[in-house]
Amino acid sequence: MAATVVWKQYTSTGPTATTVSASPFLFGTDDSYNAGATYPVLRPASSSNYSYETTFGPSASGTFTSLSNWKFYSDGSSGLGTGLGIAGKALTQASYAQATGTQGQTATQISGGTDLFTYTSGSPLTLTGTISSAGAGTVQYLRCQASVASTASIGTSSSETFTLQWDET
Amino acid sequence: MLLAWTALYTDGRTVTGRLPEDLPGASVPRDGLVSFTLAQGSPDAGWTPILTVDLADHERLVFRRRMMSSTGFSALVPQAVGLIVGSYDTTTDRSSLLYLHGDGTMSLRVATADVAPEPHEVAS
């Protein structure tokens, strides 16, 4: 049987891992699971506000030998809406730090993040590492942050879909 | 149409499996494996070989299933989108791989260095 793969969101200092089941997942301004459902990003009067940095990682169970060659990419075009974006980067698990900011308002812009919509199938973001058996693995995390400019509309944005790809043995 | 595979060893022993349930992973030792054949067919109609990888002493089988899932960071629903079959050369640290894409096309990569073997693929 193929491996079962889920996204985990990592929060707090532990970190605490929570299987992502919310659809759509909502970026927000709190260090908690699916924070946007309770603490959305406040639209600023000028410039941009940011969600807390949000950390995801693939987690696997089932019968397999290894899962490797992890790639993450978009269709190359943002459909989120005017003034909205998502930036992100690969992060080693050892580099994880609890997200911070001003709850219910904004956070500091992510350092070293790249617009996720620049990653395409021909130029994907690599998440280095291998999950070598069920529940054990060292695949890099995906650290993301949503941005909301003053030009954005009030309310929940349109949803976007990305692709996660891997090789299973 | 189903896919099945047979691994043949120097001592004449064989290991067989069917896809998608049986991937030739760690349960299929690479040491002594001299031939790997992928076949299509069914138990009733029989099996027709479509690809054979013959392996020298210094080569090891590489076999992987490429998976893909669309995600809005919500639940993942993986689907198989291709197979990767070929050999890893232990003397040159390079792999030569045939990519069988889900759309029916194929691509070949020869002596590539950017596909690292998994531990079970080089264990002896």
Interface residues (C-beta under 8 A of the other chain):
Chain A: M1 A2 A3 T4 V5 V6 W7 Q9 V20 S21 A22 S23 P24 F25 F56 P58 F64 T65 S66 S68 N69 T130 S132 S159 E160 T161 F162 T163 L164 Q165 W166 D167 E168 T169
Chain B: P20 E21 L23 P24 G25 A26 S27 F63 R64 R65 R66 M67 M68 S69 S70 T71 G72 F73 S74 A75 L76 P78 A80 V81 I84 V115 A116 E118 P119 H120 E121
